[in-house]
Amino acid sequence: MITRIITGVVGIALAAYVIQTGGMVFAGFALVLALLAWFEYARAFGERGMGLTLLTGFLGIALLWYAGWQGNVELMVAAATLIVLVVMLESVLLHGSVSIMDAVTSAAGILYIGFPFTYMVMLRAWSGHDMIMTQFGEFEFGCALIWIMFIGTWASDTFAYFTGSAIGRHKLCSRISPNKTIEGFLGSVVGTTAAVAGLGVFFSLPVQEMAVLGFAISILATLGDLVESVAKRYTGIKDSGNIIPGHGGIWDRFDSVLFTAPLVYYFVKYVGLAMK
């Protein structure tokens, strides 16, 4: 437990520095985390005897990241198309070592991991808004969006855990994640909605829209966690890795973010969070 707490404190401090700094520092960390998560994903399915296209995955995720760093959505679509086609072709050209199921699982994993980290880069670089004044100083709009995404996701996990531990009685999805309860999920929904609405007050953003975003984050964060749980049950692993002492792997830590990052990006894009 001490190791977990110390690692958590160090991780939060590092995350705060990277998020606040932004630019290439943030984008570079996002790329490294994406590549590590992909490695863990490929290694996990390797436990089932599958030979995923590891190198193609590294190159594909890097290409998606570059498109996001350039803010070029058209290039992102082109990169995703190229990735899928190349990976599927590998099942033909390397049919002795890459089966069609290996190729399909690889293509899904590259996009599943690559896109969300790319959206994070695009969120942090979001421009066109004035600086946000708060009690703790100025925040760039993109910086605020990243904090909203992460704090909302952390709030979802935290409220679910403590509510479930205190009053959880009814299993939410026992065959996938035995520890999750309906009460914990409802606690997550209420707590995350309130927490993100509170961030709306802090960042002077419209509280009603922020509450809706918080509600959506609680649902998507839970689903993201369950998706990784399904994958881990299928592959027979407990943790995706041990790179973070007491916390598991990168995939373990970012499983919910893989769903909430695209959510926040498209919510801001199509619903909007214009400052008032």
Order of alpha helices (4+ residues) and beta strands (2+ residues): alpha-alpha-alpha-alpha-alpha-beta-beta-alpha-beta-beta-alpha-alpha-alpha-alpha
